[in-house]
Structures are given as C-alpha cells and as structure tokens.
Amino acid sequence: MIRNSSRILFNSLKQSNVKLINRNVIINSNRLFSTSTTNNTIKESVEKKVEDISNQDNISSPSSKSIDVSDLAGNADYNFVFERIKTCDKENYINSLLISDPMARRVAYAIRAFNIETVANDHSPKSEKISRLRLSFWKDAINNIYKGKVYDQPLTRVLAQVIKEKKLTKTWFIKILNRREKDNQQVQIKDMDELEQYADDIHSSLLLLTLEGLGVKGNHDVEHCASHLGKAVGIMVLIRGTVFHLASRKTYIPVSLTTKYGINVESLYRGDLQLEKLQNAIYEMASCAKLHLDKAKQFRGKIPHPATEAFLSVSVVEDFLERLRKADFNIFEYPNTQQHPLLLMKLYKNKFFKQF
C-alpha cells in the first residue's frame, strides 16, 4: 500500500516537472525571440542615425567641423593653453604675460603652445615615428584651419580663433613644421650656417607670429630685428639643451665644430665628456648667438612700441650668455650658476619704458 502510494506520488511529480520544463522552454524561446527583435530594432536605428549624419553638410571627418568664430574657443580652451605653457615653458610664459593687449597675449600663448606640441621629447626610433605622426597631424590641422575647418581639440580651436581674428600668416606655421620634420630625419647639423638657419626657421617665425598678434606687420626694421633675435634665442635653446640631447643620442653641435675640435660624438653619447673640446665648440656657438644678439640690440630706438613687447627675450639671452661665460662655457656646470636676481625686474622695467 505504501509502495503504491509512493509510486503514484513520484509519477505525479515527474509529470509536473515535465510541464515546468516545457513552460521554461517556451518562456526562454520567447525571450530569445524578443531579444533578437530588439537587437534588429537597435541596429536599424543606428544605421539610420549614421546615414543622417553622413548626409549632413560640412562633415569631413569625425574630428572636424566648420569654423564659426563666435563658437570656436571658450574659456576652458584658453585655460588649457595657459596651463600648458606655464608647465612646459615658464620663460615664454612670463615674457608673454608682460604683453599688454589681452588678445595679443592670447596669440603669444597659442603660438608658444603650438611650438611645444611640435617638439620631440626624445630621439629614439619609436619617438621619431610618433613625432612624424604628430607633425603630420599639425600640418593637416593648420592647413584645414586656413581652409575653414578645425579639429575638435583645445589648442586647434584657440589657434583657429587667433588666426581668424589676427589674420596670422600661414607661411610661418608651415616653416616651423617643415624644419621640425627635417630635424626629425637629420642626424646632425652640418655647419654654423645651417645652425643659424635652424634657429631662424623656428624662433624667428615664432617672433614674427607674435608680432602679427601685436598688429605689427611689414615693418622692415622690426622683421630684421626679429630675424637676428630669433637666431640668438634659437642657438641659446640648443646650447642649453645639450645635456638632454646627448642623453637622447642627439646633438646640435655642428659637424664642422666636432671635426674642428676632434670631438668623438659617439663617445659623447657613451658619457666621455671630452670637456675641453666641448667647451671650445660651445664657445663658438655662444659667440654666434652673442653676435646676433648685438645686431638685434642695434635696432633699439627704431622699433615701434607694440613690437618692443615681443623682444623682451633679449634680457633672457643676455642673462644666459653671462651665466655660461661664468661657467667657462662648461655646459655641465651651467645649471649650477644663479640666474640674475633682478632679471624679472629688468623685464618689467623694459616693458614699462617700452624698450628691450
């Protein structure tokens, strides 16, 4: 009796489980069917959205849009540029800060931030490839700005704004980028003439763009002064960066000087300083910078007021050359020398009296 009742109970449970399993299968199959339907709906919706976007005007790529000056650069974009140059180039941050006109100051900051973005951080093969891609991006960005399009990035928006408002010359931007590209492919500068040309292509172009931001354009004396000061600044920057460059297996000491003084460049990379020979080469480079600095200073009194604010870096170059002289042109001892305590005051004085 008990055995029969147990058998009946077991059969009833088995039947109920079968029904439950069948019900779950139906529910799951319905769920699968409904998910598939939802996916198809989403897919159709996305495809329609893509088609709508593709049919819009002025869409050349996902990262570009048409320029509208009123909507281009906001405060967040300008703050990004200010912080970038404040962090990476304090020297020019201070010089640009002393420019009186707010719009011209913004131009100066944008140009200096652009220069930072085009500089290679090191010269390893991997970095050189990244540098080529970066320069290609910036060349496309500048060309697109002058065609009426701008990449959706803070610095490009700011550059587009200042280019539009101040009508900056495209030639100077391209000149900087072309020199950076050439430098990326070149092992070592050949001679002093090429060293001066390097400094002129980059730093004189930066000064000329700054002058255009100040509203000064087409003045022969101003452009001549900018050329000489740009060469002095450029050579100063390369001398000052010698230790960093050597650590990255790169040197801007021309082949003519390394040959003249018997400097073995490969040994320099390995840590053999060849100090006396290196001092002689640095002395010649510094003498060249001093020559161009003196020529730039000869234009004092001939430069109209707004332009003088672009040439405040004269005092910075003077201070550098004096500190280098005190270190006996030993670039490894230069960092131990002290900046002139009144340098900042001298910069403010030159700004106040409209001189350089």
Disulfide bonds with the S-S distance in Angstrom:
none
